[in-house]
Amino acid sequence: MFGLGKEKSAEDEAKQRQIEALKASIEAALMQMKKQAEAGLTDRCEASAKRLTEILKNPKLPNDFTKQARGGVDALMLHVYMKATALASKAAIDAAREDDLEKRSAKIKEAREKLSGAMKYKASPDFKQQCERMLEVAMFSGGVKAKGPTKAKPRDTAPKVENRAKPGDTAPEHKAGKPLEKHTKPVGV
């Protein structure tokens, strides 16, 4: 009788150690994911989140720990998408300043994709509004030179007038037919 209780206790103890090791590995994965989120690496964080979600489905884990870990994963995913959106928006503005239209449009597209991911993880509407403003600044910056006429500067359709000014040697003479005299003293003194 006493032997059965000890075996069961040892078995429970082994399961408890296994659960504690699983908790430690989840916490380590969350710390690694936090580092990736600070760098704005969305693809790596997505992969880590999928792995953690699968691990958290283990029924042996306590419910409160599972809820807390899922909340941490969601918070980190929100953070990584917000960070990636901010970095892409900043890069789009920098590319617009340098008049690199291809890079600007690519970064604007990337920022919009990251913004949709941030909104999926419940980013605030203020964040969305700020990002839209940054993207608007990027779209209106650089590359403004138009090759042809625009609405603001239409093509000049007025007829060109010849220069009607006469050169100095063909200037008319004095009305009396005499050239004008140069006065040594000012007139009226």
C-alpha positions in Angstrom: 0.0 0.0 0.0 2.7 2.4 0.9 4.6 1.7 -2.3 1.7 2.6 -4.5 1.3 6.0 -3.0 5.0 6.8 -3.4 5.0 5.7 -7.1 2.0 7.9 -7.8 3.7 10.8 -5.9 6.8 10.3 -8.0 4.7 10.2 -11.1 2.9 13.4 -10.1 6.2 15.0 -9.2 7.6 14.2 -12.6 4.5 15.7 -14.3 4.9 18.7 -12.1 8.6 19.1 -13.1 7.6 18.7 -16.8 4.9 21.4 -16.5 7.4 23.7 -14.7 10.0 23.1 -17.5 7.3 23.8 -20.1 6.4 27.1 -18.3 10.1 28.1 -18.2 10.5 27.4 -22.0 7.3 29.4 -22.7 8.7 32.3 -20.7 12.0 32.1 -22.5 10.2 32.1 -25.8 8.3 35.2 -24.7 11.5 36.9 -23.8 13.0 36.0 -27.2 9.8 37.2 -28.9 10.1 40.5 -27.0 13.6 41.1 -28.4 12.3 40.4 -31.9 9.4 42.8 -31.3 11.8 45.6 -30.3 13.5 45.1 -33.7 10.3 45.1 -35.6 10.7 41.6 -37.1 7.1 40.7 -37.8 7.8 37.4 -39.6 9.9 36.0 -36.8 7.3 37.1 -34.2 4.5 35.5 -36.3 6.4 32.2 -36.3 7.1 32.4 -32.5 3.5 33.3 -31.8 2.3 30.2 -33.8 4.7 28.0 -31.8 3.6 29.4 -28.5 -0.1 29.1 -29.4 0.4 25.4 -30.1 2.3 24.9 -26.9 -0.3 26.8 -24.9 -3.0 24.3 -26.1 -1.5 21.8 -23.7 -4.3 20.9 -21.2 -1.8 20.2 -18.4 -0.9 23.9 -18.2 -2.7 25.9 -15.6 -5.5 28.1 -17.0 -4.3 31.3 -15.4 -0.8 30.9 -16.8 -2.2 30.1 -20.2 -4.4 33.2 -20.2 -1.5 35.3 -19.1 0.9 33.9 -21.7 -1.7 34.4 -24.5 -2.2 38.0 -23.4 1.6 38.5 -23.5 1.7 37.0 -27.0 -1.0 39.3 -28.2 0.6 42.4 -26.6 3.9 41.5 -28.2 2.3 41.0 -31.6 0.6 44.4 -31.3 4.0 46.0 -30.3 5.9 44.4 -33.2 3.3 45.5 -35.8 3.2 49.0 -34.4 7.0 49.2 -34.4 7.3 47.8 -38.0 4.6 50.3 -39.1 6.5 53.2 -37.6 9.8 52.1 -39.1 8.3 51.6 -42.6 6.5 55.0 -42.4 9.8 56.7 -41.4 11.6 55.0 -44.3 8.9 56.1 -46.7 9.3 59.7 -45.6 13.1 59.4 -45.9 12.8 57.9 -49.4 10.5 60.7 -50.4 13.0 63.3 -49.3 15.6 61.7 -51.4 13.2 61.6 -54.4 13.4 57.8 -54.6 9.9 57.1 -55.8 10.2 53.3 -56.1 11.5 52.9 -52.6 8.9 55.4 -51.3 6.0 53.5 -52.8 7.4 50.1 -51.6 7.7 51.4 -48.1 4.2 53.0 -48.1 2.8 49.6 -49.2 4.8 47.8 -46.5 3.6 50.4 -43.9 0.0 49.9 -44.9 0.4 46.1 -44.6 1.9 46.4 -41.1 -0.8 48.9 -40.1 -3.5 46.4 -41.0 -1.7 43.8 -38.9 -1.5 46.3 -36.0 -5.2 47.0 -36.3 -5.9 43.2 -36.3 -4.2 43.1 -32.9 -6.4 46.0 -31.7 -4.2 49.0 -32.1 -5.7 52.3 -31.0 -7.5 54.5 -33.5 -5.0 57.3 -32.6 -2.2 55.2 -33.8 -4.0 54.5 -37.1 -4.6 58.2 -37.6 -0.9 59.1 -36.9 0.2 56.5 -39.3 -2.2 57.7 -42.0 -0.8 61.2 -41.5 2.8 60.0 -41.8 1.9 58.1 -45.0 0.2 61.2 -46.4 3.3 63.2 -45.7 5.4 60.6 -47.5 3.0 60.6 -50.5 3.1 64.4 -50.8 6.8 64.6 -50.4 9.3 64.4 -53.2 8.7 63.6 -56.8 6.6 66.7 -57.4 8.3 67.8 -60.6 5.9 67.4 -63.5 7.2 66.9 -67.1 4.2 68.6 -68.8 1.5 71.1 -67.9 -0.5 70.6 -64.7 -3.6 72.1 -63.4 -1.6 74.4 -61.2 0.8 75.4 -64.0 -1.1 75.0 -67.3 0.7 75.2 -70.6 1.3 78.8 -71.8 -0.9 79.3 -74.8 -0.5 83.1 -75.2 1.1 84.1 -78.5 4.7 85.1 -78.2 5.4 88.9 -78.9 8.7 90.0 -80.5 11.0 92.2 -78.6 10.0 95.6 -79.8 12.7 97.5 -77.9 15.1 99.3 -80.3 18.8 99.2 -79.9 20.6 102.3 -78.7 22.1 103.3 -82.1 18.7 103.5 -83.7 17.2 105.6 -81.0 15.3 108.7 -82.3 17.0 112.0 -82.1 15.8 115.2 -80.6 12.6 116.6 -82.2 14.3 119.6 -83.5 16.7 117.4 -85.4 19.7 118.3 -83.2 21.3 115.8 -80.9 20.7 116.4 -77.2 23.4 118.4 -75.5 25.2 117.3 -72.5 25.0 119.9 -69.8 28.0 120.6 -67.6 25.9 122.0 -64.8 22.7 120.6 -63.6 19.5 122.0 -65.1 17.6 124.5 -62.9 20.6 125.7 -60.9 
